[in-house]
Amino acid sequence: MSLLDPSDPQELHIKKQAKIIEALMRRASRQKDLGPSAFLAFQSAIELQQQVDAQSRDLARATTELESERYERMRTRRALVEALSSMEEGFALFIDGQLNISNDLFSNLMPDISEKMDAGLLLEDFFLLLASSQHLKSTERPLSDMARELENSLGRDGVASVVLGLDGDRWYQLIAQYTETKNILILLTEITAIVRRNRSEKKTLIDRQADYLQAIFQHMSSGMCTFSADGQVMMHNPQFQKILNVPDRILSRGINLSELFSYMADQNLIRSDDAPKYTRWRDELDKKGWTRRRVSYGDGRVVEIHANLLPDGGFVVELMDVTLEARTTETLENRVAERTAELTRANDRLTNEYEEKARVEEQLRVAIERAEAAVSSKTRFLAAASHDLLQPINAAKLLLSTLQGLTRGGDLERIVERLEGSFSSAEQLLHSLLDISRLESAEPDQVSLVVVNLGEIMESVFADQALVAEQKQVALYMVSSSVHVRSDPVYLLRSLQNLIVNAIQYTEPGGRVLFGCRRAGDKVLLQVWDTGIGIEPHDQGRILEEFTRAENVPVGTGMGLGLSVVDRACRLLGHGLSIRSDPGRGSVFSIEMKMVEGLALPREPEPPEMREDETPIDYVILVVENNQDVLYGTTTWLEQRGARVLPARNAEDALTLVKEFGRPPDVIMADYELDFGETGLRVIQAIREETRTHVPAFLVTADRRDVLRQDANRCDVSTMIKPLKLSRLRPFIHWKVSQSEGPRHHLTSSRIAYESRQ
């Protein structure tokens, strides 16, 4: 057994060596002679003493180096701990799955578990310890899954994170990630300020939207009231109570509709037998999703009731006082009846009195002339006022599109969608009325016969209606064509569009709509086929009249103007219109036109793709519009999609803005008809002269005259017809800018606000 233990301290080594030497020396002195054995033993002791001294020196040197390294390690660790303690984030390092080091913020974040945050704590136990803390209030997902998620992420980015909600409305983000040596680093970052700010901004936005919709609701001209699924009053506007003429307690929140009916019956506001009809009305509402009634109310008033089902089973009721309309209709009917009776009596008298007959005939002629003059005046008025009629439509479309973007994904999204659908119906009706008025006027500058490529017209309509068909789950097909005809491109496009819209509207989901061209000698048939409900033979002639629909169409699916526009346009342009239909199986509408050999006349190039996308409008756009609502709506819509807008109401404002900006805009968007005879075309020319730059530009106008388009084309200015198709505006702007060879300029200063120019 060795007498020296290498693990003993140096002092103990020296003492043991001295004892060994002393023992050897005593043994050597006790020998009776100094024979070879004793001498050799003494010599061995000397050599052993030398070896012991050498080892002692080596041990002393090694001990010194070890103490130096130990001191450096402790100094480095103290420096690391001090650095970690000064961090504003919690920090912990797990080596081989065990806690090695952490700072005070990490260990003391949750006081009830801080004592257990000792070195050697396993990673899995750490997450379980966090989950057990009384200070933890919420997490995005269970903390017990974090270790497994971190392990699964090793082959990818090696990072896992979770947001922790603590008591006192404190929030921290925990990020765990692998280091290069496969150890695990955990950071705790406080995000309380960010969470509270986002919460405040979200609440502010929701409050603003709620206030805006509440203001609209309160100031509607018709009475509005919403009811829950079980028929209880939720909220109503003042006009609703005013029309019903009932006290506040009867319309307080929670009152059932049956109680409201009972009160009105007791007060003789409605007939007592009308109250039980509530059950039948609810059944019809649940079945069809809507109902409409016109009833006598109170002291001779007539009220029209519209009810629509809501997604949650509740419903909204709209009241309109149509007493004046009803009385006017009744008066007119009475007058017609009286006039008919008078004419009958006059005719009886005129059979015997020639002079009296001549006088009456003259009166009739004058009356007819006045009626024709009134119709002609109405037609001219509608044709001339199209710009003013379409201005608010254009502004409302822009504001609705902006509102849709703001409410997307929120509670108000469905309401805005319904509002947009109702507005689209009103817009379509206005377009049809204006088309009819233009076709009735038949003024030479309202019709422009040119060589038209049917393929371009068909592709444009297909691009517009593809999404509509898709939403209704109707398959829309187009057979391409390169045939040319002589026609008015605007009215031909509107005619084809009306036929496609009708085909999609009256085709059930799962059906098909097909359109294309078929040659017939020197003529071509532009046909629209559908597998819809079809048209009875006795309806096929009358549906071309205004406000007339077939007997088998559902109620509320249109006003019966679309086919009338097609018929009038075809008669004006000299095209034939024919209908074939098999009730229950489908219909075929055909427009017959004479083909034109050769290419189409030169026209403004069209962008290759005009569908909406999400590409930001990263341009500086000068918008010139004299209508303040349209200017605000356009500015808001463009800025919401990334544009920098310079809003101007006339040429003077536009030139001032461009001079202040110091460089030409990327594109100019100008209304054609401005105040005091000023036109957008002149403003565009003035901006180009001022900046000495051929700035890309386009006009927005309700004027469809060909002479205007020709004037704009000569100035290299495109045109867009009001109301704007917002799905085409963004790609149209991108296309206009791409056609320019000039440099693009971007705003580098603060955002130019429209309100600052009011």
ZAMARGU-4260 file (C-alpha; in steps of 0.2 Angstrom, whole numbers, plus 5000, padded with zeros to 4 digits):
<rodrens>
0) 5000/5000/5000 | 5007/5017/4996 | 5011/5028/5011 | 5008/5044/5001 | 4990/5049/4995
5) 4991/5060/4979 | 4975/5069/4985 | 4983/5075/5001 | 4988/5093/5003 | 5006/5098/5000
10) 5009/5102/5019 | 5004/5084/5023 | 5015/5077/5009 | 5030/5086/5016 | 5026/5080/5034
15) 5024/5062/5028 | 5041/5062/5018 | 5050/5069/5034 | 5043/5055/5045 | 5049/5042/5032
20) 5066/5050/5031 | 5068/5051/5050 | 5062/5033/5051 | 5075/5027/5038 | 5089/5037/5047
25) 5085/5029/5064 | 5085/5012/5056 | 5102/5015/5048 | 5110/5021/5065 | 5104/5006/5074
30) 5114/4995/5063 | 5130/4987/5072 | 5140/4989/5056 | 5140/4999/5041 | 5139/4985/5029
35) 5133/4986/5011 | 5115/4984/5016 | 5115/4999/5028 | 5124/5010/5016 | 5112/5005/5002
40) 5097/5009/5013 | 5104/5026/5017 | 5108/5029/4999 | 5090/5024/4994 | 5084/5036/5007
45) 5094/5050/5000 | 5087/5047/4983 | 5069/5045/4989 | 5072/5062/4998 | 5077/5070/4982
50) 5062/5063/4972 | 5050/5069/4986 | 5058/5086/4985 | 5055/5086/4966 | 5037/5080/4968
55) 5034/5093/4981 | 5040/5107/4970 | 5029/5100/4956 | 5014/5099/4967 | 5017/5117/4974
60) 5018/5124/4956 | 5002/5114/4950 | 4993/5120/4966 | 4997/5138/4962 | 4991/5136/4944
65) 4975/5128/4950 | 4972/5142/4962 | 4975/5154/4948 | 4962/5146/4936 | 4950/5144/4950
70) 4951/5162/4954 | 4949/5167/4936 | 4934/5156/4934 | 4926/5164/4950 | 4930/5181/4944
75) 4922/5177/4926 | 4907/5170/4934 | 4904/5185/4945 | 4906/5196/4930 | 4893/5186/4921
80) 4881/5186/4935 | 4883/5205/4937 | 4880/5207/4918 | 4865/5196/4919 | 4858/5206/4934
85) 4859/5222/4924 | 4849/5216/4910 | 4831/5222/4908 | 4826/5205/4902 | 4825/5188/4912
90) 4839/5176/4907 | 4842/5158/4910 | 4854/5145/4903 | 4850/5127/4903 | 4865/5115/4900
95) 4861/5097/4896 | 4843/5100/4901 | 4847/5108/4918 | 4847/5125/4924 | 4865/5132/4925
100) 4863/5151/4928 | 4850/5164/4928 | 4848/5182/4933 | 4837/5189/4947 | 4823/5195/4936
105) 4821/5177/4929 | 4821/5169/4946 | 4810/5182/4956 | 4797/5185/4942 | 4785/5174/4952
110) 4789/5175/4970 | 4779/5159/4975 | 4791/5148/4965 | 4807/5158/4966 | 4815/5147/4980
115) 4813/5132/4968 | 4823/5140/4954 | 4839/5132/4959 | 4854/5126/4948 | 4850/5109/4941
120) 4832/5112/4939 | 4826/5101/4924 | 4819/5110/4909 | 4802/5100/4909 | 4801/5104/4928
125) 4804/5122/4925 | 4789/5124/4913 | 4778/5114/4925 | 4784/5125/4939 | 4779/5141/4929
130) 4761/5133/4926 | 4759/5130/4945 | 4762/5148/4950 | 4748/5158/4958 | 4754/5173/4949
135) 4751/5166/4931 | 4734/5171/4925 | 4734/5166/4906 | 4744/5158/4892 | 4742/5156/4874
140) 4744/5137/4876 | 4748/5124/4889 | 4766/5127/4896 | 4768/5108/4898 | 4769/5107/4878
145) 4783/5120/4877 | 4797/5107/4880 | 4791/5096/4867 | 4788/5110/4855 | 4806/5116/4857
150) 4812/5099/4854 | 4802/5098/4838 | 4809/5114/4832 | 4827/5109/4833 | 4827/5103/4815
155) 4820/5120/4809 | 4823/5137/4818 | 4825/5130/4835 | 4814/5143/4843 | 4798/5142/4853
160) 4789/5156/4861 | 4773/5160/4872 | 4765/5175/4880 | 4762/5174/4899 | 4749/5185/4907
165) 4753/5188/4926 | 4743/5196/4939 | 4742/5215/4940 | 4739/5215/4921 | 4757/5212/4917
170) 4763/5203/4901 | 4779/5194/4897 | 4785/5185/4881 | 4795/5169/4885 | 4807/5164/4871
175) 4816/5148/4872 | 4829/5144/4859 | 4844/5132/4856 | 4862/5139/4856 | 4875/5133/4844
180) 4881/5120/4857 | 4863/5113/4858 | 4860/5121/4875 | 4844/5130/4879 | 4843/5149/4882
185) 4827/5157/4889 | 4823/5175/4888 | 4808/5184/4898 | 4804/5201/4890 | 4790/5212/4897
190) 4778/5217/4884 | 4765/5225/4896 | 4766/5242/4888 | 4763/5235/4870 | 4749/5224/4875
195) 4740/5239/4884 | 4743/5250/4870 | 4736/5238/4857 | 4721/5235/4868 | 4718/5254/4870
200) 4720/5256/4851 | 4708/5242/4847 | 4695/5248/4859 | 4696/5266/4852 | 4694/5259/4834
205) 4679/5248/4840 | 4671/5263/4849 | 4673/5274/4833 | 4665/5262/4822 | 4651/5259/4834
210) 4648/5278/4836 | 4648/5279/4817 | 4636/5266/4814 | 4625/5272/4828 | 4625/5289/4821
215) 4619/5282/4804 | 4606/5271/4813 | 4600/5286/4823 | 4598/5298/4808 | 4590/5286/4795
220) 4574/5293/4788 | 4565/5277/4790 | 4561/5269/4807 | 4573/5255/4812 | 4572/5242/4826
225) 4581/5226/4829 | 4574/5211/4839 | 4581/5196/4846 | 4578/5178/4841 | 4564/5176/4853
230) 4556/5193/4848 | 4562/5205/4861 | 4567/5223/4857 | 4586/5226/4856 | 4587/5244/4850
235) 4578/5256/4839 | 4580/5274/4832 | 4569/5289/4836 | 4560/5288/4819 | 4554/5270/4823
240) 4545/5276/4839 | 4539/5292/4830 | 4531/5282/4817 | 4523/5270/4829 | 4518/5284/4841
245) 4520/5273/4857 | 4528/5278/4874 | 4546/5274/4879 | 4541/5260/4891 | 4533/5250/4876
250) 4549/5251/4866 | 4561/5248/4880 | 4574/5235/4879 | 4567/5217/4882 | 4549/5221/4878
255) 4542/5207/4867 | 4535/5210/4850 | 4519/5202/4855 | 4517/5214/4869 | 4520/5228/4857
260) 4506/5221/4846 | 4494/5220/4861 | 4497/5238/4866 | 4494/5244/4848 | 4478/5234/4847
265) 4472/5241/4864 | 4475/5259/4858 | 4466/5256/4841 | 4482/5259/4832 | 4480/5243/4822
270) 4465/5231/4820 | 4463/5218/4834 | 4464/5204/4821 | 4481/5210/4815 | 4490/5205/4831
275) 4488/5186/4828 | 4496/5188/4811 | 4513/5190/4820 | 4515/5171/4820 | 4512/5170/4802
280) 4524/5184/4799 | 4537/5175/4809 | 4535/5159/4799 | 4536/5168/4783 | 4552/5177/4789
285) 4560/5161/4795 | 4556/5153/4778 | 4561/5166/4766 | 4573/5177/4776 | 4562/5193/4773
290) 4545/5199/4773 | 4536/5215/4767 | 4519/5221/4772 | 4509/5237/4770 | 4496/5240/4783
295) 4484/5254/4789 | 4490/5262/4805 | 4482/5274/4818 | 4472/5288/4811 | 4472/5284/4793
300) 4490/5282/4790 | 4498/5269/4779 | 4514/5261/4785 | 4526/5249/4775 | 4535/5236/4785
305) 4551/5227/4779 | 4558/5213/4790 | 4574/5204/4787 | 4582/5189/4796 | 4598/5191/4805
310) 4612/5178/4806 | 4609/5175/4824 | 4590/5171/4822 | 4585/5189/4826 | 4578/5201/4814
315) 4578/5219/4809 | 4562/5229/4805 | 4561/5245/4795 | 4546/5256/4795 | 4542/5269/4782
320) 4527/5280/4782 | 4520/5279/4765 | 4503/5288/4768 | 4507/5302/4756 | 4512/5289/4742
325) 4496/5279/4746 | 4485/5294/4746 | 4493/5300/4730 | 4490/5283/4722 | 4472/5283/4727
330) 4469/5301/4722 | 4477/5297/4705 | 4466/5281/4703 | 4451/5291/4707 | 4456/5305/4695
335) 4459/5292/4681 | 4442/5284/4685 | 4434/5301/4685 | 4443/5307/4669 | 4437/5291/4661
340) 4420/5294/4666 | 4420/5311/4659 | 4428/5306/4643 | 4414/5293/4641 | 4401/5305/4644
345) 4409/5318/4632 | 4411/5304/4619 | 4392/5301/4620 | 4389/5319/4618 | 4401/5321/4604
350) 4392/5309/4594 | 4378/5321/4592 | 4388/5337/4593 | 4402/5339/4580 | 4409/5355/4586
355) 4410/5349/4604 | 4419/5334/4598 | 4432/5345/4589 | 4435/5355/4604 | 4437/5339/4615
360) 4449/5332/4602 | 4459/5348/4602 | 4460/5347/4621 | 4466/5329/4620 | 4479/5334/4607
365) 4485/5348/4619 | 4485/5336/4633 | 4495/5323/4623 | 4508/5336/4618 | 4510/5341/4636
370) 4512/5323/4641 | 4525/5320/4627 | 4534/5336/4632 | 4534/5330/4650 | 4541/5313/4646
375) 4554/5322/4634 | 4559/5334/4648 | 4561/5320/4660 | 4572/5311/4648 | 4583/5326/4644
380) 4584/5330/4663 | 4590/5312/4667 | 4602/5312/4653 | 4609/5329/4658 | 4609/5326/4676
385) 4618/5309/4675 | 4635/5317/4682 | 4626/5325/4697 | 4616/5308/4700 | 4632/5298/4700
390) 4643/5309/4711 | 4635/5303/4727 | 4635/5285/4721 | 4653/5286/4717 | 4657/5294/4734
395) 4647/5281/4743 | 4655/5267/4734 | 4673/5273/4740 | 4667/5275/4758 | 4659/5258/4758
400) 4674/5250/4751 | 4685/5259/4765 | 4672/5254/4778 | 4673/5236/4772 | 4692/5236/4774
405) 4690/5243/4792 | 4677/5230/4798 | 4685/5215/4789 | 4685/5201/4802 | 4675/5211/4815
410) 4657/5210/4822 | 4651/5223/4809 | 4658/5214/4793 | 4641/5206/4789 | 4631/5222/4792
415) 4643/5231/4780 | 4642/5217/4767 | 4623/5218/4768 | 4624/5237/4766 | 4636/5235/4751
420) 4623/5223/4743 | 4609/5235/4745 | 4619/5249/4738 | 4624/5239/4723 | 4606/5235/4719
425) 4602/5254/4720 | 4617/5257/4709 | 4611/5244/4696 | 4594/5252/4696 | 4601/5269/4694
430) 4612/5263/4679 | 4596/5255/4671 | 4586/5271/4673 | 4600/5282/4665 | 4602/5269/4651
435) 4584/5270/4647 | 4584/5289/4648 | 4599/5290/4636 | 4591/5277/4624 | 4575/5287/4624
440) 4583/5303/4620 | 4593/5295/4605 | 4604/5310/4603 | 4617/5308/4590 | 4632/5311/4602
445) 4625/5297/4614 | 4628/5283/4601 | 4644/5280/4593 | 4645/5266/4580 | 4662/5260/4577
450) 4670/5243/4573 | 4670/5233/4589 | 4680/5217/4593 | 4667/5206/4601 | 4681/5196/4610
455) 4686/5211/4620 | 4668/5215/4625 | 4665/5197/4630 | 4682/5196/4640 | 4678/5212/4649
460) 4660/5205/4654 | 4667/5188/4659 | 4680/5197/4670 | 4667/5207/4679 | 4654/5193/4682
465) 4666/5178/4685 | 4666/5183/4704 | 4647/5185/4705 | 4644/5168/4697 | 4657/5160/4709
470) 4648/5168/4724 | 4631/5160/4718 | 4640/5144/4714 | 4635/5145/4695 | 4648/5139/4682
475) 4651/5153/4670 | 4659/5149/4653 | 4664/5159/4638 | 4669/5154/4620 | 4682/5166/4614
480) 4679/5175/4597 | 4688/5187/4586 | 4673/5193/4576 | 4671/5212/4572 | 4655/5221/4571
485) 4649/5239/4569 | 4641/5244/4586 | 4642/5256/4600 | 4654/5248/4612 | 4646/5255/4628
490) 4628/5250/4624 | 4634/5233/4617 | 4644/5229/4633 | 4629/5235/4644 | 4617/5224/4634
495) 4628/5208/4636 | 4632/5212/4654 | 4613/5213/4658 | 4610/5197/4649 | 4624/5188/4659
500) 4618/5196/4675 | 4600/5190/4672 | 4606/5172/4667 | 4616/5171/4683 | 4602/5178/4694
505) 4589/5166/4688 | 4600/5150/4688 | 4600/5140/4703 | 4617/5135/4712 | 4625/5121/4702
510) 4619/5127/4686 | 4628/5134/4671 | 4629/5150/4660 | 4638/5150/4643 | 4640/5164/4631
515) 4649/5165/4614 | 4647/5169/4596 | 4639/5159/4582 | 4641/5163/4563 | 4625/5164/4552
520) 4630/5169/4534 | 4637/5187/4534 | 4629/5189/4552 | 4635/5184/4569 | 4624/5179/4584
525) 4630/5184/4601 | 4621/5171/4612 | 4619/5169/4631 | 4613/5151/4636 | 4608/5146/4654
530) 4601/5132/4663 | 4589/5143/4674 | 4571/5143/4678 | 4566/5148/4660 | 4552/5159/4653
535) 4534/5154/4650 | 4529/5158/4631 | 4516/5171/4636 | 4530/5180/4646 | 4543/5180/4632
540) 4536/5196/4624 | 4531/5206/4639 | 4547/5204/4649 | 4556/5217/4637 | 4544/5231/4644
545) 4550/5242/4658 | 4546/5236/4676 | 4540/5219/4670 | 4545/5202/4676 | 4540/5185/4672
550) 4527/5177/4683 | 4539/5163/4689 | 4553/5174/4695 | 4555/5175/4714 | 4549/5191/4722
555) 4562/5205/4726 | 4574/5199/4713 | 4575/5214/4702 | 4564/5229/4695 | 4562/5222/4677
560) 4573/5235/4669 | 4588/5225/4662 | 4580/5217/4647 | 4571/5233/4643 | 4588/5242/4642
565) 4594/5227/4630 | 4579/5229/4619 | 4580/5248/4617 | 4599/5247/4614 | 4597/5234/4600
570) 4583/5243/4592 | 4593/5259/4592 | 4609/5251/4586 | 4599/5240/4572 | 4603/5224/4581
575) 4591/5209/4581 | 4586/5202/4598 | 4577/5185/4600 | 4572/5174/4615 | 4571/5155/4616
580) 4566/5147/4632 | 4560/5130/4639 | 4552/5133/4656 | 4562/5124/4670 | 4576/5120/4659
585) 4584/5136/4653 | 4584/5151/4640 | 4594/5157/4626 | 4595/5176/4622 | 4603/5181/4605
590) 4609/5197/4598 | 4610/5197/4579 | 4623/5209/4571 | 4631/5211/4554 | 4650/5206/4553
595) 4663/5218/4548 | 4678/5211/4538 | 4695/5218/4544 | 4703/5224/4560 | 4695/5235/4573
600) 4698/5254/4572 | 4713/5260/4583 | 4708/5263/4601 | 4716/5266/4617 | 4726/5251/4623
605) 4718/5242/4638 | 4728/5235/4652 | 4731/5216/4650 | 4724/5211/4667 | 4711/5222/4677
610) 4707/5211/4692 | 4709/5217/4710 | 4725/5212/4720 | 4733/5217/4736 | 4748/5226/4728
615) 4750/5242/4737 | 4747/5258/4727 | 4765/5265/4732 | 4763/5281/4721 | 4760/5300/4724
620) 4743/5303/4716 | 4735/5320/4713 | 4716/5319/4714 | 4706/5333/4707 | 4688/5332/4712
625) 4676/5347/4715 | 4663/5336/4725 | 4670/5336/4743 | 4662/5319/4748 | 4669/5311/4733
630) 4686/5319/4736 | 4686/5313/4754 | 4681/5295/4749 | 4694/5294/4735 | 4707/5300/4746
635) 4703/5289/4760 | 4702/5274/4749 | 4718/5277/4740 | 4728/5280/4757 | 4721/5265/4764
640) 4729/5255/4750 | 4746/5263/4752 | 4745/5279/4741 | 4751/5296/4745 | 4737/5308/4740
645) 4737/5326/4735 | 4719/5331/4736 | 4713/5346/4726 | 4696/5354/4721 | 4701/5364/4706
650) 4716/5369/4695 | 4723/5382/4708 | 4723/5370/4722 | 4731/5357/4711 | 4745/5369/4705
655) 4748/5375/4723 | 4750/5357/4730 | 4762/5352/4716 | 4773/5367/4718 | 4773/5364/4737
660) 4778/5346/4734 | 4792/5351/4723 | 4790/5337/4710 | 4777/5330/4698 | 4765/5317/4705
665) 4766/5299/4699 | 4749/5299/4691 | 4734/5312/4690 | 4716/5306/4694 | 4704/5320/4689
670) 4685/5322/4687 | 4680/5329/4670 | 4667/5341/4676 | 4673/5354/4689 | 4666/5370/4695
675) 4664/5386/4685 | 4666/5377/4668 | 4683/5370/4672 | 4687/5353/4666 | 4699/5339/4672
680) 4707/5339/4655 | 4713/5357/4657 | 4719/5354/4674 | 4730/5339/4668 | 4737/5350/4654
685) 4741/5364/4666 | 4750/5352/4678 | 4760/5345/4664 | 4765/5362/4658 | 4770/5368/4675
690) 4781/5352/4679 | 4787/5350/4661 | 4783/5332/4663 | 4771/5321/4654 | 4763/5314/4670
695) 4752/5299/4667 | 4734/5304/4669 | 4716/5298/4668 | 4698/5306/4669 | 4684/5300/4680
700) 4667/5305/4672 | 4649/5300/4669 | 4650/5307/4652 | 4650/5293/4639 | 4651/5303/4623
705) 4663/5297/4611 | 4669/5315/4607 | 4675/5316/4625 | 4685/5300/4624 | 4693/5306/4607
710) 4698/5322/4615 | 4706/5313/4630 | 4715/5301/4619 | 4723/5315/4609 | 4730/5321/4625
715) 4736/5303/4630 | 4723/5303/4644 | 4713/5288/4648 | 4695/5288/4654 | 4685/5278/4668
720) 4666/5279/4669 | 4657/5284/4685 | 4653/5276/4697 | 4670/5268/4697 | 4673/5249/4698
725) 4684/5249/4713 | 4690/5231/4708 | 4698/5239/4693 | 4705/5255/4700 | 4720/5248/4708
730) 4726/5238/4693 | 4722/5252/4682 | 4733/5264/4692 | 4747/5252/4691 | 4745/5250/4673
735) 4745/5269/4669 | 4761/5271/4679 | 4769/5257/4671 | 4766/5265/4654 | 4776/5280/4659
740) 4795/5281/4656 | 4797/5295/4668 | 4804/5293/4686 | 4793/5289/4701 | 4793/5301/4715
745) 4788/5296/4733 | 4783/5307/4748 | 4797/5307/4761 | 4789/5320/4773 | 4774/5317/4784
750) 4758/5310/4777 | 4748/5323/4768 | 4731/5323/4776 | 4715/5327/4767 | 4707/5336/4782
755) 4721/5349/4781 | 4714/5355/4765 | 4696/5358/4770
</rodrens>
